Amino acid sequence: MPINLYATFHVIAGVRSLNIDLPVGITARQMVACVLDQLPVLRLHWVNEKGEIHAHVHGFINGQEIPTLPLGWNTPLQAADILDFIPPVAGG
C-alpha cells in the first residue's frame, strides 16, 4: 500500500513515500502505527503520549480526509488504497 508524506513530514522522515504490505482490512489507525514502527522519528509529530493521533495530522485515503469518513481512523483499508499524510499548514 503506497503511503505518501508531504511537506515537513517528508523532511522529518527523510523519505517522500513508502510502501507497506499489510493484511486487507487493517484500519487507518493501525496503518499509522505501522508507519511509526518504520519511521519512529514521526511519532512525536503524529501521536500524543497515549498513542492518539493528533488532530492536526491530515490523513487521506484516496483523497478523502480520514476524520470525515463514517468510521474515521477506524476505516478498513483495501490493498489498492493510497494514503497521504499532510502536516498543518499556516499562512495567508
C-alpha positions as CSV (number, residue, x, y, z in Angstrom):
1,M,0.0,0.0,0.0
2,P,1.6,3.3,-1.0
3,I,1.9,6.0,1.7
4,N,2.9,9.5,0.7
5,L,4.4,12.1,3.1
6,Y,4.2,15.8,2.3
7,A,6.0,19.0,3.3
8,T,7.5,18.8,6.8
9,F,6.5,15.1,7.3
10,H,8.6,14.3,4.2
11,V,11.5,16.4,5.5
12,I,11.4,14.9,9.1
13,A,11.1,11.3,7.8
14,G,13.7,11.7,5.1
15,V,11.5,9.9,2.6
16,R,8.7,11.1,0.4
17,S,6.9,7.8,0.2
18,L,6.9,4.2,1.4
19,N,5.1,1.0,0.5
20,I,3.8,-1.3,3.3
21,D,2.3,-4.7,2.6
22,L,-0.3,-5.4,5.2
23,P,-3.4,-7.6,5.5
24,V,-6.5,-6.4,3.9
25,G,-8.9,-4.9,6.4
26,I,-6.3,-3.2,8.6
27,T,-7.6,0.1,9.7
28,A,-6.2,3.5,9.0
29,R,-5.3,3.8,12.7
30,Q,-3.4,0.5,12.6
31,M,-1.6,1.7,9.5
32,V,-0.4,4.8,11.4
33,A,1.1,2.5,14.0
34,C,2.9,0.5,11.2
35,V,4.2,3.7,9.7
36,L,5.5,4.8,13.0
37,D,7.2,1.5,13.6
38,Q,9.1,2.1,10.4
39,L,9.6,5.8,10.8
40,P,9.7,6.4,14.6
41,V,11.0,10.0,14.0
42,L,7.4,10.9,13.1
43,R,5.9,9.6,16.4
44,L,6.2,12.9,18.3
45,H,4.6,14.7,15.3
46,W,1.7,12.2,14.7
47,V,0.6,10.9,18.1
48,N,0.5,12.0,21.7
49,E,1.9,10.1,24.7
50,K,-1.2,7.9,24.8
51,G,-0.8,7.0,21.1
52,E,-3.8,9.1,20.0
53,I,-3.4,10.7,16.6
54,H,-3.1,14.5,16.8
55,A,-6.0,16.4,15.3
56,H,-3.5,18.4,13.1
57,V,-2.3,15.3,11.3
58,H,-4.2,15.4,8.0
59,G,-4.6,11.8,6.7
60,F,-6.3,11.0,3.4
61,I,-7.5,7.7,1.9
62,N,-7.8,8.0,-1.9
63,G,-8.1,11.8,-1.5
64,Q,-10.8,11.7,1.2
65,E,-9.9,13.1,4.6
66,I,-9.9,10.3,7.1
67,P,-11.7,12.0,10.0
68,T,-14.6,12.9,7.7
69,L,-15.2,9.3,6.7
70,P,-18.0,7.4,8.6
71,L,-15.6,5.3,10.5
72,G,-12.8,7.9,10.7
73,W,-9.5,6.5,11.7
74,N,-11.1,3.1,12.1
75,T,-11.8,2.8,8.4
76,P,-10.7,-0.5,7.0
77,L,-8.1,-0.2,4.2
78,Q,-8.0,-2.1,0.9
79,A,-4.9,-3.1,-1.0
80,A,-5.5,-0.6,-3.8
81,D,-5.9,2.4,-1.4
82,I,-3.4,5.2,-1.4
83,L,-2.7,7.1,1.9
84,D,-1.4,10.7,2.1
85,F,-0.3,12.5,5.2
86,I,-0.1,16.3,5.2
87,P,1.1,18.4,8.1
88,P,-0.7,21.5,9.3
89,V,-0.2,24.5,7.0
90,A,-0.4,28.1,8.0
91,G,-0.2,31.3,6.0
92,G,-2.2,33.8,4.2
